[in-house]
Structure formats: C-alpha cells, structure tokens
Amino acid sequence: MKQIILTGSASGFGLKAAKTLALKGHTVYATMRNVNGANAGVAKELKEWAQVQKVNIEVVELDVTSTASVNSAVAEIAKKSNGRIDVLINNAGVTYYGLGEALSMEQTEQMFQVNTLGPERTMKAVLPYMHAQKEGLIINVTSVQSRNHIPSLSTYNGSKAAVDAASVGYHYELRSSGIDVAIIQPGAFQTTDMTSKGMIGKNEAVEAKYGADTLDFKRALLQYFVPTPESGDPQQVADAMLKLVEQPKGERPIWTIVGGGPMEEKFAAINQATKDIVDFNVSILPQIFPA
C-alpha cells in the first residue's frame, strides 16, 4: 500500500479522492489550509470518518502558496511515513468565471500561485524522497480548459495550461529516474463547490466597457455551471486518481481526460499531437547534437 500526499482535500475532488484512496488501503495525508480555522469542521469530520471506516487518513496543514508551509508539511509527513512518499496528487485549485480584466493583479497572482506555482512547490519538496526511492508518482490535476481556451475563463485557462505544459516536461525528464508524472484533465463537474468558492473579480465595473456578445457568453457560462440532474459525478475524478495510483510504473498515460463532454475527442487529439511532437524532439535532438 502506498503513502500518498493529496492537496486540496477539504472539498470537491480532493475530499472524494481522500476517502476513495483510503478505502483501498492506502495511507492518505489529506492536506488543506486552515485546519484549525475555516476548514476545522471538514478536518474533524474526515478524521472521524477515517476512524469509523478503520482507514489511514492523516489531516495535515499545507498552503500550496507558501514554500515554507509546503516544506514543513512534507517534512512532517516524511517523519510519519518513515521517509517514504510514493504518490503526490496536486489537486488544490481555485477558479474564476468572468472577464480577465475584472480580476485585480493581486487576484491574478493568487490564481497562478495556487494553480501553477503550487504544484511546482510540492513537486520540488517531494522529489528528493522519490529520487532516493528511485520510484514515485506525481499526478497533477489540470483541466480540459488547458485545451479549451474559451472566454470568461481566460486567466483560469492560462494557469491550468501552464501547469499542464510543465507536467509534460517533467514526465519526460523524470521517467528514466523511475518517477511517473501523469495529468488528469477534468471537464465541468457542476456538483462540486468550484463555482461557489471561486474568486469574485474586484474590478467588475469594467464590464460596462464590454460588448453584449461578451457579457452574454459570460452569463451563459455561469448558467452552464448550475448543477442539474444530468451533471457529472465528481467521483469519476477520484476513481481516475485511484486507477493511476494502482497502475504499474511506466504504464501510466500522460493524460487522462475525465468528463470532457462533446469535445473530448478533440481534446484527446490535441494531447496526442502534443505527445507526437515531444516524442519526435526527444528522439531526434540527441542524434542531431550527439555527445
């Protein structure tokens, strides 16, 4: 059974994944911010649930926007796990539905801190342990929006596309070291709390300067994220995480799309084309410039 660090465990995909992985016998270090504050209730409930189910879940304070917090949490977890970290799942994220200009610069920086730099911090913190083991798995949860660059999600799209692209590079860099890097690209799961917990732009007055077509698209997008009986089950994302964790080393795909909707085949085609390009470059450059 594996020692798993999971970020963003207080709600949504993360909370479901913590329970799903633990029920399969893995030890889950369910990390979240404000364990003794805003998330104290969910932290208590998760600990009590684990006791009732007789599974191994430890709740750990971790803020992905703070290098000190990440390093402290990983060091604490390593002590509890006897220095072994088998899996890191970067799930923590923040959303924003609206015009990019309506976000303040501070809000834009915060989104990239959570969605893009957060995974970089946690990867750099766990990789020394994985190198010592000569094996490990990193799963980065991005989004189909890293492929679907629609308006009213511009800043969010950029933050997810950045971590998606970086993850591809890490996948190739680390594979010969025995460490797998995989990406999950979820589609829209309206029954999570992503919309209710999303950012609210501080400069929404700028909307008065925009055309009706842009504002109508924003309205329609927000309506699309209202839950309906047909909304996808976020458990699918937790199940995808479990599948990657339990797949043999070296056999995990770079991308797993979950709930991609009617454009899923096109997103998959973009992923395949990206892989073809990178595979070509990886194979040809050492031949052109031999050692």
C-alpha positions, -999 to 999 in steps of 0.1 A, spaced: 0 0 0 12 35 -8 19 67 11 0 94 -7 1 132 -3 -31 148 -16 -35 186 -18 -69 204 -17 -85 177 4 -112 199 21 -138 196 -6 -146 186 -42 -124 161 -60 -99 161 -31 -123 151 -4 -137 123 -25 -102 111 -35 -90 110 1 -118 86 10 -115 66 -22 -78 60 -18 -80 53 19 -108 27 14 -84 8 -9 -58 5 19 -35 34 10 -23 59 36 -35 93 27 -21 126 40 -50 148 33 -36 183 32 -55 216 33 -53 252 45 -67 264 78 -70 231 95 -77 249 128 -98 277 112 -121 277 82 -115 240 74 -116 228 111 -151 213 106 -142 192 75 -109 182 90 -127 169 121 -153 151 100 -127 135 78 -107 122 109 -139 108 124 -149 92 92 -115 75 89 -118 62 125 -152 47 118 -140 32 85 -107 20 101 -86 35 73 -55 56 73 -61 93 68 -40 120 84 -50 156 80 -20 179 76 -19 217 73 -5 228 40 -8 260 20 4 255 -16 11 292 -20 38 292 7 71 274 2 77 273 40 43 257 45 49 231 18 84 222 30 72 220 66 42 198 57 63 174 36 89 171 63 62 163 88 47 137 65 81 121 58 86 116 95 53 99 98 59 77 68 95 67 77 108 88 48 87 72 21 65 92 -3 50 71 -30 25 95 -46 19 132 -48 -15 143 -61 -17 181 -69 -54 187 -67 -56 221 -49 -70 248 -72 -90 280 -74 -115 290 -102 -128 323 -116 -156 327 -141 -156 361 -156 -137 387 -176 -99 386 -171 -98 423 -168 -122 422 -138 -95 405 -117 -71 427 -98 -34 420 -104 -33 406 -69 -61 381 -77 -44 371 -109 -12 364 -90 -31 344 -64 -46 322 -91 -12 314 -105 2 309 -70 -24 282 -63 -29 266 -97 5 268 -112 33 276 -87 16 254 -60 23 222 -79 58 233 -86 64 238 -49 50 205 -38 69 186 -66 102 201 -56 95 192 -20 87 155 -26 111 148 -55 142 143 -32 123 114 -15 113 99 -47 148 101 -61 161 83 -30 135 56 -36 141 55 -74 104 55 -79 73 75 -73 42 90 -90 31 126 -93 -4 133 -105 -12 169 -115 -49 178 -118 -52 204 -146 -84 209 -167 -98 204 -202 -96 242 -201 -59 238 -207 -70 228 -242 -104 247 -244 -94 284 -243 -129 299 -241 -136 335 -230 -147 343 -194 -122 317 -182 -91 334 -197 -70 337 -165 -80 303 -152 -72 287 -186 -37 302 -186 -30 289 -151 -41 254 -159 -24 254 -194 9 264 -177 9 235 -152 -3 211 -179 27 221 -202 52 219 -173 39 185 -163 46 171 -198 82 183 -195 85 167 -160 70 135 -174 99 131 -199 126 144 -175 118 120 -147 107 88 -164 143 74 -166 146 80 -129 117 57 -122 93 85 -114 60 88 -133 43 121 -139 6 119 -151 -20 145 -158 -58 144 -151 -78 168 -172 -113 170 -156 -142 186 -175 -171 205 -159 -184 189 -127 -211 213 -116 -219 195 -84 -185 204 -68 -182 237 -50 -158 252 -76 -183 279 -86 -194 289 -51 -158 291 -38 -144 308 -69 -129 342 -70 -151 373 -74 -134 399 -96 -126 431 -77 -129 452 -109 -162 441 -122 -172 477 -131 -151 472 -162 -179 451 -177 -197 483 -187 -170 487 -214 -176 453 -230 -200 443 -258 -232 424 -254 -218 393 -270 -190 390 -244 -214 396 -215 -239 372 -229 -213 345 -232 -203 351 -195 -240 348 -185 -244 315 -204 -212 301 -190 -223 308 -154 -257 292 -162 -239 261 -176 -222 256 -142 -255 254 -123 -260 218 -112 -287 197 -129 -298 161 -125 -276 153 -156 -244 168 -140 -214 145 -139 -204 128 -107 -171 141 -94 -164 106 -80 -152 99 -116 -122 121 -110 -114 103 -77 -117 70 -95 -92 82 -122 -67 91 -95 -71 56 -79 -66 40 -113 -34 59 -119 -21 51 -84 -27 14 -89 -13 11 -125 22 -4 -129 51 20 -131 59 31 -166 25 21 -180 5 52 -169 -6 76 -197 5 112 -197 -31 125 -198 -64 111 -185 -95 131 -196 -125 128 -173 -159 141 -183 -146 160 -213 -180 164 -228 -188 166 -265 -154 179 -274 -135 152 -256 -122 135 -288 -108 169 -299 -91 174 -266 -76 139 -268 -64 147 -304 -46 178 -291 -30 157 -264 -19 131 -289 -5 157 -313 15 173 -284 29 139 -274 39 132 -311 57 165 -312 76 159 -279 84 123 -288 99 135 -321 120 161 -305 132 138 -277 142 112 -303 158 134 -329 177 161 -310 204 138 -294 210 125 -329 215 159 -344 237 170 -315 254 139 -303 275 138 -272 
